[in-house]
Amino acid sequence: MKVYISVDMEGITGIVDASQGSAPGIDYGLGRRLMTAEAAAAAQGALDAGAGEVIVCDGHGSNGFRNILIEDLPEDAKLISGDSRSMGQMEGLDGEYDAIVLVGYHARHGKEGVLNHTINGGAIYEIRINGKAVGEFAINAYLAGHFDVPVVLVTGDNSLAEEVREVTPWIRTLELKRAVGRHAAWSLHPSRARALIRAAVTEELEKRAAAAPLKLELPAEVEIDFKYSSMADKASTLHGIRRAEGTGVRFDAPDARVAYTRILAAVDYGASAANSPMKSAPPKPPGV
């Protein structure tokens, strides 16, 4: 059994502020240790279930996707890190995997939740696929479905769990913290959260035969609404992407993989607009 574990930071137990999620934040060292520990718990749970290969992907854009401390992962796990990648939080995913676990995820922009945003908090207002607003969970789950690989478990706060249930009620969620506000939460003790993650990963992998991939209705129409019109202007210069009203761009995708890579390209390129308000402010890492 080959298992893919994608790990973000905003949904990790105890994480409530950007200072924990990006350098040189005063609590970044703590944040990456908490993130690493939950990644390690998920990896160990997969190994407990008999996985022969476990791949952990550092899916938090801060610090160039270099947040997880590799020496603290189980020795039998492998790590994908670094920002020279085209598939973001799902780098390296293909049809050879048997199951996917998403750890430390967060709610999309537009919903309540701890550090809620969609891909780039400084650039994106909303992304819709076939008319429905989607967050990072759904975008990644559609990509997994393209390869016929099921997501079997998602961990994060209560708002993220609600979002998952709206899209895929059959996927198990672990609510490891409850949002009080965007920068506040009730959190489980990290040791308790890790024990729950490890046990849940093992349980869901042992019954993965009943899991179903999330399939995208094709062809898909993707709509991206940026926070500033200059971002939409720039993104619309990419091949296949057309300008829409207000701050939006649109494109059609023949499959979920094209949709996924084109979304990432549009967000990244749009956010770099020269006359964007982001250019006159201190750099803001993706996801904050």
N, C-alpha and C positions, 0 to 999 in steps of 0.2 A: 504494500500500500504506500502510495506517494501522497504526501499532504503538504499543502501550501498554506502558510500563515502570514497574513498581511497585518501589520501593526501600525496603528496611528497613535497619537499621544493624548488628544483632547478628551477621549473617553476613558482614560486610565484612572483608576481609583486615586483620589487625592489631588488630581490636577484640576485647577480652577482658574488659572491666570496665565497670560502670555509669558510672564517672567519665569514660569516653570517650563515653558515649551520651546524657548529659543535663546541662544546665546546673544548677548552677554547677560541675560537675565540673572538676577541674583539667586534664583532657585532652579536654574537650568540643570545643574548637577543632580539635584534631587529628582527633577522631572525625568531625566533620562534613566536614572536608576530604577524609578518606579515603572517606567515603560519597559525596561529590560527585564525586570522581574516577572511582569505579566506575560511577556513574550516567552520567557523561559518556562513558565508554568504551562502555557499552551503547548509548547514543543514537547515538554515532558509528558503531557497528557496524550499527545499523538504517539509518542514512543511506547507509552504504557498500553496503548490500543494495538500495538504490533506494527506500527508504521516502519517500513524499511528505509524510507527517505523522508526527511522533514526539512522543508525550506522555509526559512523565516525571511520576510521582506520588510525592511525598514521603510514604512510608508508615511513618515512624518517629514514634510518638506524642509523644516528648519535644519540649519547646519548642513545643508547639502545632502539631506537624507542620511546623515551619519549621526544617529542618536543612540542606537542600541549598542551596548557594550558586549562585544562578541565573546569575550572571555567568561561572561556570566551565563551564557547559554549552555544547554546540555552539549556534551562533546559530540554527540551523534547528529546534531542539527547543523545546518549550513545557513549562512546569512547573505542576503543581497543588500548592499548599501551603496551609497554614492549617487550623485545626481546626473551622471551621463547615461540617461535612460529615456526610452520613448514611451514606456507604458506605466509610468508613475507608480502608484501603489500596488500595481499588479505586474511589475516587471518580471519577465521570464515565464509567465503563465502560459501553458499550452494544454493540449488534450491528454497529456500523459499523467496528469494528476487525477487522484480519486476523490478528493474533497478539499474544501477551502474553509478556513476559520478566519474571521475578521475580529481583531482584538483592539480595544481602545478607540472605537469609532465614535462619531458625534453626529448630531442632528444637522440637517441642511439649514442654510440661511432661510429665514422666513418662519421657522418654527422656534419655540422656546427650547432652551437646552444650554448646557455648559459649553461655552466657546463655539457656539453654532456658526457654521459657515459652509460654503460650497466651494471646494478646491482652493480658491484664493479669496480670503476674507476682504481684501482691499479692492478687489476688482469685480466680483460676481454678485449680482443681485439675485438672479434665479436662472436655473437651467431646466428646460422642459424637454421631454422626449415623448413624442406622440401626444402632445397636449398636457402631459402630467408633470408637475414639478418633481424633480429628483435630486437626491443628494449623493454623496460619495458612495454610500452603501449600495444604492440601486444601480448606479453607473457601473460599479465594480461587479455587482451580481449579474448584470446583463452581459458583461464581458466574459465572466465565468460560464454563463449559459451558452455563449457562442462556442465554447470548447466542450460543452456537455459536462461540465464539472459543477456539482452542487455546492453551495455554501451551506454548511451544516450548523454553524454557531456564530453569533455576533455578540460582542460585549461592549458595554458603554453605559450611558445614563438612561433614565426613564424615558426621556424624549426620543432618543435614538431607538429605543425598544419599540415605542409606539409607531415610529416611522417604518421600522422593519415589518411590523405586523400589518400595516396598511398595504404594503407592497407584496410581502410574502408571509402570510400567516402561518405557513408550515415550518418556517425556520425558527429554531430555538434562540432566545435571547437571554442574556444575563444582565440584569440591572444592578450594576456595582456601585452606583451613586444616584442620588435624586437631586435634580436641579432646584436650587433656591432662586437663582437668577443666572444671567450669563456668566458671571464671575463668582459664583458661590454654589456650594452643594453640600448635601449630607453624603458622606462617603463611608463605605465599609472599611474596616482596618485592612491594610494591604495584605497581611498574611491570610486573612479570611478570604479576600477576593482571589488570591492566587490559588488557594485550595479549591474554591468553587470552579475556577477556570480549568484547572487540571482535570478535575473529576468530570466536568461537563464535556470537555473535548474527548475524553476517553469514551464516555457514554454515547455521544453522537457519532463518533467514528465507528463504534461497534455495531450501530444500526444504520449505517449510511446507505445500505441498499434501498431504504425507503425514502431517501432524500431525492428531491427533484430540482433540476437546474431551473433558473429563471430565464425564460425565453423572450426575446424582443420581437414584437410584431414588425414585419418588414414589408416594404422598405420603411425606414424610420425617418421621421422629421424631427430634427433637433433645433431648438431655439435657445439662444444664450442672450440673456439680458445683463449687460455690464452696468456698473454703477456710474460710468461717465461715457458720454457720447464719443469722446476721442478714442476710447478703447475699442468701441465698435467700429469706428472708422478704420482703425489700423487692422483689426482682425479680419475685416471684410476684404482686405487686399490678398488674403491667402486663397490659393486655388480651391474652388468648390464652395466657398463661403460667400454668401450674399448679404448685403446690408438690408436691414429691416427698419421699421419705425422706431423712433426714440433712441434708446441706447442698445438696440438689439441687432443680432446677426442670426442667420438661419442657414441650414444646409440639410440635404437629404443624404441618408447613408444606406448602402445596400446590406450591411450587416453590422453587428454590435462591435466588432473589432474596428471597423472604419469609423463608426460613431465615436468610439472611445479615444482613439488616437487623434481624431480631428478636434474633439472637444479640448483635449489637453493642449494641442497646438494653438487653437484659437484663444484659449484663456491665457496662455503664456505670452503669446505675441501681442494680444490686446492689452494686457497689463503693462507692457513695455512702452506704451504710447508716449512720445516725447513731451506732449503738452498735457499729460495727465497730472492731476493733483498729487498722485503718488510720487511723481518725480521731484516735487519740491519739498517732500517730507522725508524724514529718516527712513531708510529701507525697511520694508515690512515683509517678513518671511511668509511664504505660502502657508495658508491654513490658520493664520492668526487673526 
